[in-house]
Amino acid sequence: MRTGVTHPLALEGERMASRITGVHFTVRITGAWRWTHSEPPEHRDPAVPARDYLRRQAARVLSQHSILDRAAAQDATNTILMRWSRPLPGLEVFGEVRLGAPARNDTALAEEHARRRQAVDLAQEEELARLSHLQRVLADSDLRRVWWTARFPDRFSSLTSLAEALQGLPVPREPNDDDIRGDIRRFTDRLVTELHTPEQRQLFLQAFVHSLGVVGQKDLKTAATRWQTPPEPGSVPT
């Protein structure tokens, strides 16, 4: 056997499982193998382990995909197979996958699975939204008081115990918040909540205006300065 000579191989009409139990792809694999060692192979026909390698690699990738998205499944499989690999010392293999139309029963089963998965995802999303809203209400002392009074008007005295149990409950983080933006927003909300008197407000604005000047935010500093000085009675706000 001459080394480095490329030999074609093919697997016709294979059925390989998708990620949905009982649903299969129709698979056609073409490829090639070559022997790179000077000594002859231990196997009588290197095409046998070459075909086995391509079959196993394709089955592994396809088992993670749905037949409803054949293009993505085909691309993912070819990304693995369309480069020379060495399943055994001296044996190199590459291949290309073509996925055929799945059987009608397989398509119907995959579509039913997708509908059920979508329904589950929607129910989970709605439940998470409901819990996030409840967390936002319970984390806010004013909203919590209104919510409790509306739901349990005859148990108002229990509100104090609820407030104690919820100490430290954070406001839920918005999905598009990054860590820094979310932390700053939560800190600012908490800080503003604690400003109860005009003196506290004035002190906060003075520190805020000074900080904006230090970091060079002139436009923001100008806007904050206007907040710092309350308008005269009867004047038109600028």
C-alpha positions in Angstrom: 0.0 0.0 0.0 1.4 3.3 -1.0 1.4 6.0 1.7 -0.4 9.3 1.2 -2.8 8.0 -1.5 -6.4 9.2 -0.9 -9.2 6.7 -1.2 -12.9 7.6 -1.4 -15.5 6.2 0.9 -19.3 6.7 1.3 -22.1 5.8 3.7 -25.5 5.8 2.0 -28.9 6.2 3.7 -27.8 6.0 7.3 -30.4 6.9 10.0 -29.0 8.7 13.0 -30.8 9.9 16.1 -31.6 13.6 16.8 -31.8 15.2 20.2 -35.5 14.2 20.3 -36.0 10.6 21.4 -37.3 8.5 18.5 -36.7 11.1 15.8 -33.9 10.4 13.3 -32.0 12.2 10.6 -31.5 10.6 7.1 -27.8 10.9 6.6 -25.4 10.5 3.6 -21.7 10.8 4.3 -19.0 11.0 1.6 -15.3 11.2 2.4 -11.8 9.8 2.0 -9.0 8.2 3.9 -5.3 7.9 3.5 -2.5 5.9 5.1 0.5 7.9 6.3 2.8 5.3 7.8 5.4 3.4 5.7 4.4 0.1 7.2 1.2 -1.6 6.1 -1.9 -1.2 8.3 -2.8 -3.9 10.8 -6.3 -3.8 9.4 -7.0 -5.5 6.1 -9.1 -2.6 4.9 -8.5 0.8 6.5 -11.8 2.0 5.0 -13.6 0.0 7.8 -12.4 2.0 10.8 -12.5 5.2 8.6 -16.3 4.7 8.0 -16.8 3.8 11.6 -15.1 6.9 12.7 -17.2 9.2 10.4 -20.4 7.4 11.5 -19.7 7.9 15.2 -18.6 11.5 14.9 -21.7 12.4 12.8 -24.0 10.6 15.2 -22.5 12.4 18.2 -23.0 15.9 16.7 -26.5 15.2 15.3 -27.7 13.8 18.6 -27.5 17.4 19.9 -29.7 18.9 17.1 -33.3 18.9 15.9 -34.4 17.7 12.5 -36.5 20.9 12.3 -33.2 22.8 11.8 -31.4 20.6 9.3 -29.2 23.3 8.0 -27.7 24.0 11.5 -27.3 20.3 12.1 -25.5 19.8 8.8 -23.2 22.8 9.3 -22.3 21.6 12.8 -21.5 18.1 11.7 -19.5 19.2 8.7 -17.4 21.5 10.9 -16.2 18.4 12.7 -15.9 16.0 9.7 -14.5 18.3 7.0 -11.0 18.3 8.3 -8.4 15.6 8.3 -8.5 13.7 11.6 -6.5 10.7 12.8 -8.8 8.1 14.4 -5.9 5.5 14.5 -2.1 5.9 14.1 -1.3 6.1 10.4 -4.9 6.6 9.3 -6.3 10.0 8.4 -9.9 10.6 7.5 -12.2 13.4 6.5 -15.8 13.5 5.4 -18.9 15.6 4.3 -22.5 15.1 5.5 -25.7 15.6 3.5 -28.9 15.4 5.5 -32.0 14.3 3.6 -35.7 15.0 4.3 -36.8 13.2 7.5 -39.7 10.8 7.5 -43.2 12.3 7.9 -43.8 10.7 11.3 -40.4 12.0 12.5 -41.3 15.5 11.3 -44.7 15.4 13.1 -43.1 14.1 16.3 -40.4 16.8 16.2 -43.0 19.6 15.6 -45.1 18.3 18.5 -42.0 18.2 20.7 -41.2 21.8 19.7 -44.8 23.0 20.5 -44.6 21.4 24.0 -41.2 22.8 24.6 -42.4 26.3 23.6 -45.4 26.0 25.9 -43.2 25.0 28.8 -40.7 27.8 28.1 -43.6 30.3 28.0 -45.1 29.1 31.3 -41.6 29.3 32.9 -41.1 32.8 31.6 -44.5 34.0 32.9 -43.8 32.4 36.3 -40.4 34.2 36.5 -42.0 37.5 35.5 -44.7 37.0 38.2 -42.1 36.2 40.9 -39.9 39.1 39.8 -42.8 41.5 40.1 -43.6 40.1 43.5 -40.0 40.5 44.6 -40.0 44.1 43.4 -43.2 44.8 45.4 -41.9 43.2 48.6 -38.5 44.9 48.4 -40.2 48.3 48.4 -41.6 49.2 51.8 -44.4 51.5 50.3 -45.5 49.0 47.7 -45.3 46.2 50.2 -47.7 48.0 52.6 -50.2 48.7 49.8 -49.9 45.1 48.5 -50.4 43.6 51.9 -53.3 45.8 52.8 -55.1 45.0 49.5 -54.6 41.2 49.9 -55.0 40.9 53.7 -57.0 43.8 55.0 -57.8 41.9 58.2 -54.2 41.1 59.0 -52.6 44.5 58.9 -50.9 43.9 62.2 -48.8 41.1 60.6 -47.2 43.5 58.2 -44.4 44.3 60.8 -43.4 40.6 61.0 -43.4 40.4 57.2 -41.1 43.4 56.9 -38.7 41.9 59.5 -38.6 38.6 57.5 -37.9 40.5 54.3 -34.9 42.5 55.6 -32.2 42.6 52.9 -34.4 41.4 50.1 -32.9 43.1 47.0 -34.8 44.6 44.1 -34.7 42.2 41.2 -32.0 42.9 38.6 -33.2 43.8 35.2 -32.1 41.2 32.5 -30.2 43.9 30.5 -28.3 45.1 33.6 -24.6 44.5 33.7 -23.0 44.2 37.1 -21.7 47.8 37.4 -24.9 49.4 36.0 -27.1 47.3 38.2 -25.1 47.9 41.4 -25.1 51.7 40.8 -28.8 51.7 40.1 -29.6 49.8 43.3 -27.3 51.9 45.4 -28.7 55.1 44.0 -32.3 54.0 44.6 -31.4 53.1 48.2 -29.6 56.4 48.7 -32.5 58.5 47.4 -34.9 56.5 49.5 -33.0 57.5 52.6 -33.1 61.3 51.8 -36.0 62.4 54.0 -35.2 66.1 54.8 -34.4 69.1 52.7 -31.0 69.3 54.5 -30.1 65.8 53.4 -31.1 66.5 49.8 -29.0 69.6 49.7 -26.0 67.8 51.2 -26.3 65.0 48.6 -26.6 67.5 45.7 -23.5 69.4 46.9 -21.5 66.2 47.0 -22.9 65.1 43.6 -22.1 68.3 41.9 -18.5 68.2 43.3 -18.1 64.6 42.1 -19.2 65.5 38.6 -16.7 68.4 38.5 -13.9 66.0 39.5 -14.6 63.5 36.7 -15.0 66.3 34.1 -18.7 66.0 33.4 -19.5 69.6 32.8 -22.9 69.2 31.2 -24.1 66.9 34.0 -22.6 69.3 36.6 -24.6 72.2 35.1 -27.8 70.2 35.2 -27.2 69.1 38.8 -26.4 72.7 39.9 -29.9 73.7 38.7 -31.4 70.9 40.9 -29.3 72.2 43.8 -30.9 75.6 43.7 -34.7 75.4 44.1 -36.6 77.9 42.0 -38.1 81.0 43.6 -41.8 80.9 44.3 -43.8 81.9 41.1 -40.7 81.6 38.8 -40.8 79.7 35.6 -38.7 76.5 35.7 -35.8 76.5 33.3 
